[in-house]
Amino acid sequence: MSRPFGSNRLPIGQFSVSVNLSTAVLPYVPVICHLRKQLRSESCAPRFDSLRSMTKHKLFLLRHGEGAWNKENRFCSWVDQRLSEAGVTEAQECGRLLKERGYEFDIIFTSILSRSVQTAWLVMEAMGQEWVPVVKSWRLNERHYGALIGLNRAEMALNHGEERVKVWRRSYDVTPPPIDESHPYFNEIYSDRRYVTCDIPKEELPRAESLKEVLERLLPYWNDVISPQIKQGKTVLISAHGNSCRALLKHLEGVSDADIADVTLPTGVPVLLELDDNLRPLKARQLLGDPAKIQAAIKKVEDQGKATVNTK
């Protein structure tokens, strides 16, 4: 195919290049190819590298639906609780929302706690994507709350003050008192055979964690297993827990140690992150769903640590 050129300057992207053209008709494709070769210089490289780095990847984070102990306002942590009736509904509604918006997943990652796995199953069922592979790891487990496991947050706020409870719940580098063998849930946790599947000996599993320590045990799994899937172009859903998702958000978005205390993720609300080729966010995280309902759900989570919460 031939194309006439009436000017001696030809725009290519943001460049305007002088060429020796007469009124003759020149072969279009060879000229363009020649000019592109001329443009392959060091001065052009940053421009093209920048364009390549803008490639979008989609990562979805999901805090599991409401669990039985969420409903009772107790620290659940590593105790294995299934979803409450409301939590089942949250997961199903999440799946329907994602389906309505046309999202499709290539792989799903969960913790090895039932509420995380159950949420993923319900979401996939509602989306009609039950066949999507699900990969489980303890490294996506909820934060280990140590001796606080099983305690009621509101009662603790009455006994210790709301600020102290907020530090235990939401701070970055404060570790709660560790669980020991006298704790009523110690044997239930550490005799559970699911922890035989971990990539470290059971004796080395945490007895309490700060959010910082959650991130430290999560990052190797993110770097070695999850992020390569995203870089291959796969759309990934991580169905996990409030703190494992917050830890990952802190890492990806560069949230400060102080500000992470104010990041709240409600149950059953999907969070969309659009990432470049280096897995850096291209825009602010998006909580998907009805804004009024999301704000109400966030307030519900934040109120859990207040002494005024009615726990009946």
C-alpha positions in Angstrom: 0.0 0.0 0.0 1.3 3.5 -0.9 0.6 6.8 0.7 1.3 10.4 -0.4 3.0 12.7 2.0 2.5 16.4 1.6 4.9 17.6 4.3 8.6 17.0 5.0 7.9 16.4 8.8 6.4 13.2 10.0 5.0 12.8 13.6 5.9 9.6 15.4 4.4 9.5 18.9 5.7 12.7 20.5 8.5 13.2 18.0 8.5 15.2 14.7 11.2 14.0 12.3 12.4 15.7 9.2 12.6 13.6 6.1 13.5 14.3 2.5 10.2 13.9 0.7 9.1 15.3 -2.6 5.7 15.2 -4.1 6.4 11.6 -5.1 4.4 8.7 -3.7 6.5 6.6 -1.3 6.0 3.1 0.1 4.4 3.8 3.5 5.5 0.8 5.5 9.2 0.9 4.6 9.4 4.6 5.4 7.8 4.1 8.8 10.1 1.1 9.6 13.2 3.2 8.6 12.1 6.1 10.8 11.4 3.8 13.8 15.0 2.5 13.4 16.3 6.0 13.5 14.3 6.7 16.6 15.8 3.8 18.5 18.3 5.9 20.4 19.2 6.3 24.0 17.2 9.5 24.1 14.0 7.6 23.2 14.6 4.6 25.6 13.2 6.3 28.8 10.0 7.1 26.9 9.4 3.6 25.8 10.4 2.1 29.1 7.9 4.4 30.8 5.2 3.2 28.5 6.0 -0.4 29.2 5.9 0.2 32.9 2.3 1.5 32.6 1.0 -1.9 31.8 -1.9 -2.6 34.1 -2.3 -5.7 36.3 -5.3 -6.2 38.5 -5.0 -7.6 42.0 -8.0 -8.1 44.2 -7.7 -8.4 48.0 -10.7 -9.7 50.0 -11.1 -9.9 53.8 -13.2 -13.0 54.4 -16.9 -12.7 55.2 -18.0 -12.2 58.8 -16.9 -15.2 61.0 -18.7 -16.5 64.0 -16.3 -14.8 66.4 -16.4 -11.5 64.4 -20.1 -11.5 65.3 -19.2 -12.1 68.9 -16.5 -9.4 68.7 -13.8 -11.8 69.9 -10.2 -12.0 68.8 -10.3 -15.1 66.5 -6.8 -15.0 65.0 -5.6 -18.6 64.4 -8.6 -20.3 66.0 -10.4 -22.0 63.1 -13.9 -20.6 62.8 -16.3 -20.8 59.9 -18.4 -18.0 58.5 -21.5 -16.8 60.2 -24.8 -16.7 58.3 -24.2 -13.1 57.6 -20.6 -13.9 56.4 -21.9 -16.5 53.9 -24.2 -13.8 52.5 -21.4 -11.3 52.3 -19.2 -13.7 50.3 -22.1 -14.5 47.9 -22.9 -10.9 47.4 -19.2 -10.2 46.7 -19.2 -12.9 44.1 -22.3 -11.5 42.4 -20.8 -8.0 42.4 -17.6 -9.2 40.8 -19.5 -11.2 38.2 -21.8 -8.2 37.3 -18.7 -6.1 36.7 -17.2 -8.7 34.4 -14.2 -9.7 36.4 -12.6 -13.1 35.9 -9.8 -14.7 37.9 -7.0 -17.0 36.9 -5.8 -18.1 40.3 -6.9 -17.6 43.9 -4.7 -17.6 47.1 -6.1 -18.2 50.6 -4.8 -18.8 54.1 -5.3 -22.3 55.6 -8.1 -21.1 57.9 -11.6 -22.2 57.0 -13.2 -18.8 56.9 -10.7 -17.7 54.2 -11.1 -20.8 52.1 -14.9 -20.8 52.5 -15.1 -17.2 51.4 -13.2 -18.0 48.2 -15.4 -21.0 47.4 -18.6 -19.0 47.9 -17.3 -16.1 45.7 -16.3 -18.4 42.9 -19.6 -20.3 43.1 -21.5 -17.0 42.7 -19.3 -16.0 39.8 -19.6 -19.4 38.1 -15.8 -19.8 38.3 -15.6 -22.8 40.6 -12.9 -24.4 38.4 -10.3 -21.6 39.1 -7.3 -23.0 41.0 -7.1 -22.2 44.7 -3.7 -22.2 46.5 -3.5 -22.2 50.3 -0.7 -21.1 52.6 -0.3 -20.4 56.3 1.6 -17.3 55.3 -1.7 -15.6 54.5 -3.2 -16.4 57.9 -4.6 -13.8 60.2 -2.3 -12.0 62.6 -1.5 -14.2 65.6 -3.0 -12.3 68.6 -1.2 -14.4 71.2 -2.8 -14.4 74.7 -5.6 -12.1 73.4 -7.2 -14.9 71.4 -10.8 -15.6 72.4 -11.1 -12.3 74.4 -13.9 -9.8 73.7 -12.7 -6.5 72.3 -15.3 -4.4 74.0 -14.7 -5.9 77.4 -11.0 -5.4 77.0 -11.6 -1.7 76.1 -13.6 -1.4 79.4 -10.7 -3.0 81.3 -7.7 -1.6 79.6 -9.0 1.5 77.7 -9.9 2.0 74.1 -6.5 3.4 73.1 -4.6 0.4 74.5 -6.9 -2.0 72.6 -6.4 0.0 69.4 -2.7 -0.3 69.8 -3.0 -4.1 70.2 -5.3 -4.3 67.3 -4.1 -1.8 64.7 -0.5 -0.7 65.4 2.4 -1.8 63.2 5.1 -2.9 65.6 3.5 -3.7 68.9 3.3 -7.4 69.7 0.6 -8.6 72.1 1.5 -11.0 75.0 2.4 -14.4 73.6 0.1 -17.5 73.9 1.4 -20.2 76.2 0.4 -23.8 76.9 -2.0 -22.7 79.7 -4.2 -20.8 77.2 -7.6 -22.5 76.6 -7.0 -22.4 72.8 -3.3 -23.4 72.7 -3.9 -27.1 72.0 -6.7 -26.5 69.5 -4.3 -24.4 67.4 -1.0 -26.2 67.7 -2.4 -29.7 67.5 -4.3 -28.9 64.3 -2.8 -31.1 61.6 -3.2 -28.3 59.0 0.0 -26.8 60.4 2.0 -29.9 59.4 1.7 -28.6 55.9 3.6 -25.4 56.7 7.0 -24.8 55.2 8.6 -24.4 58.6 8.5 -26.8 61.6 5.5 -26.4 63.8 7.7 -25.5 66.7 8.8 -22.3 64.8 5.3 -21.1 64.2 4.5 -17.7 65.9 3.1 -17.5 69.4 2.1 -13.8 68.9 2.7 -11.3 66.1 2.7 -7.5 65.4 1.6 -6.4 62.0 5.3 -5.9 61.1 5.9 -9.6 61.8 2.8 -10.6 59.7 4.4 -8.7 56.8 7.8 -10.4 57.4 6.3 -13.9 57.1 4.0 -12.9 54.2 6.6 -11.2 52.0 8.6 -14.3 51.0 5.4 -15.9 49.8 4.4 -12.7 48.0 7.8 -12.4 46.3 8.3 -16.0 45.4 4.7 -17.3 44.6 2.1 -14.6 44.2 3.8 -11.7 42.4 5.3 -13.9 39.6 1.7 -15.0 38.8 0.6 -11.3 38.5 3.7 -10.5 36.3 2.7 -13.3 34.0 -0.5 -11.4 33.3 -2.8 -13.4 35.6 -5.7 -11.8 37.5 -5.3 -12.8 41.1 -7.7 -12.8 44.0 -6.3 -13.1 47.6 -9.0 -14.2 49.9 -7.4 -13.7 53.3 -7.8 -11.7 56.5 -8.0 -8.2 57.8 -4.4 -8.0 58.9 -2.7 -10.0 56.2 -4.5 -7.8 53.6 -3.5 -4.7 55.5 0.1 -5.8 55.7 0.2 -6.4 51.9 -1.4 -3.0 51.3 1.2 -1.3 53.5 3.9 -3.0 51.4 2.4 -2.2 48.0 1.2 1.3 48.7 4.1 2.4 51.0 1.7 3.3 53.8 3.6 4.7 56.8 4.0 2.8 60.1 1.7 5.4 61.8 -0.9 5.6 59.0 -1.5 1.9 58.7 -3.4 2.0 62.1 -6.1 3.9 60.3 -6.5 1.6 57.3 -9.7 -0.4 57.9 -10.9 -3.3 55.6 -14.5 -4.4 56.2 -15.5 -8.1 55.8 -16.7 -9.2 52.4 -15.7 -6.1 50.5 -13.3 -6.6 47.5 -10.4 -4.2 47.1 -9.1 -3.6 43.6 -5.5 -2.6 43.1 -4.3 -1.6 39.6 -0.5 -2.2 39.3 2.2 -1.4 36.8 4.8 -3.9 35.6 6.8 -3.3 38.8 3.7 -4.0 40.8 3.4 -0.4 42.0 -0.1 1.1 42.3 -1.2 3.2 39.3 -4.0 4.7 41.3 -5.6 4.6 44.8 -7.1 1.4 46.0 -10.8 0.9 45.2 -13.3 -0.7 47.6 -15.9 -2.1 45.3 -19.6 -1.9 46.1 -22.2 0.6 47.4 -20.3 3.5 49.1 -22.8 3.9 51.9 -22.8 0.2 52.8 -19.0 0.2 52.7 -18.7 3.2 55.1 -21.2 1.5 57.4 -19.2 -1.7 57.3 -15.9 0.2 58.0 -17.6 2.0 61.0 -18.7 -1.4 62.3 -15.1 -2.7 62.3 -13.8 0.4 63.9 -16.4 0.3 66.7 -15.4 -3.2 67.7 -12.6 -1.8 69.9 -14.9 0.6 71.7 -16.1 0.1 75.3 -19.5 1.3 74.3 -20.1 -1.6 71.9 -23.1 -3.7 72.7 -21.9 -7.3 72.6 -25.2 -9.0 73.1 
